[in-house]
Amino acid sequence: MVHLPCMDIIQIVKRVAELAEKYNCKMSQIAIAWQWAKGILSPIIGATKTQYLDDSAGAFDIKLTAEDLAYLEEPYVPHEIVGAIDKNPAQGVILLDEKK
């Protein structure tokens, strides 16, 4: 069977939506609650409106169970890094989009 990278992402999004319904909260709150459960203490939330900060703070009230975490993570398949630099380039290498 050929794995299509976006298929696991769609499954994860559906599962986030299911848990948001279960906990009567927003999907973004489930995502942040998952990050906190994984030990990420400073998630980047990209708040451009005050409401987004309030929503993010609401994630503190969500306590995902071990079953919830496993349910969210089960369909995930690691993807190859594309379009990003995962390490510092060798000394002397000039990146094409680097500004001088």
C-alpha positions in Angstrom: 0.0 0.0 0.0 1.3 3.4 -0.9 1.3 6.0 1.9 0.0 9.4 1.0 1.5 11.9 3.4 -1.6 14.0 3.7 -3.9 11.1 4.6 -2.5 10.8 8.2 -2.8 14.5 8.6 -6.5 14.4 7.6 -7.1 11.6 10.1 -5.4 13.5 12.9 -7.5 16.7 12.1 -10.6 14.5 12.3 -9.5 13.1 15.7 -8.7 16.6 17.0 -12.3 17.6 16.0 -13.7 14.6 17.8 -11.9 15.4 21.0 -12.9 19.1 20.7 -16.5 17.9 20.6 -15.9 15.5 23.5 -14.4 18.2 25.7 -16.7 21.0 24.4 -13.8 23.2 23.3 -12.0 24.5 20.2 -9.7 22.4 18.1 -6.9 24.8 18.8 -7.3 24.2 22.6 -7.0 20.4 22.0 -3.8 21.1 20.0 -2.3 23.2 22.8 -3.4 20.8 25.5 -1.6 18.0 23.5 1.5 20.1 23.4 1.5 20.7 27.1 0.9 17.0 27.7 4.0 16.3 25.7 6.1 18.7 27.7 6.1 21.8 25.4 5.9 24.7 27.9 5.8 27.5 25.4 3.7 26.6 22.3 3.7 29.2 19.5 0.1 30.2 19.2 0.2 32.9 16.5 -2.3 35.1 18.3 -3.4 38.0 16.0 -6.5 38.7 18.0 -7.2 38.9 21.8 -9.7 36.1 21.4 -6.9 33.7 20.3 -5.1 34.5 23.6 -8.3 33.7 25.6 -8.8 30.5 23.6 -5.2 29.4 24.3 -5.6 30.1 28.0 -8.7 27.9 28.0 -6.5 24.9 27.0 -5.2 24.9 30.6 -8.6 23.5 31.6 -8.4 20.5 29.3 -6.7 17.4 30.7 -6.2 14.9 27.9 -6.1 11.3 29.1 -3.4 8.8 28.0 -6.0 7.3 25.7 -6.7 10.7 24.2 -3.0 11.2 23.5 -2.6 7.7 22.0 -5.7 8.3 19.8 -4.3 11.6 18.5 -0.9 10.1 17.8 -1.8 6.7 16.4 -2.3 7.7 12.7 0.9 9.9 12.6 3.6 8.9 10.2 6.9 11.0 10.4 7.5 12.9 7.2 10.7 13.8 5.5 11.7 17.5 6.2 11.1 19.4 3.0 11.8 23.1 2.5 13.3 23.7 5.9 16.8 23.6 7.2 17.1 21.0 10.0 20.7 21.8 10.8 23.2 24.6 10.4 24.9 24.6 7.0 28.6 24.0 6.8 30.8 27.0 7.3 31.2 29.0 4.1 27.9 27.7 2.6 25.7 30.6 1.4 22.0 30.0 1.3 20.2 31.1 -1.9 17.6 33.1 0.0 20.0 34.6 2.5 19.9 38.4 2.5 23.3 40.2 2.4 
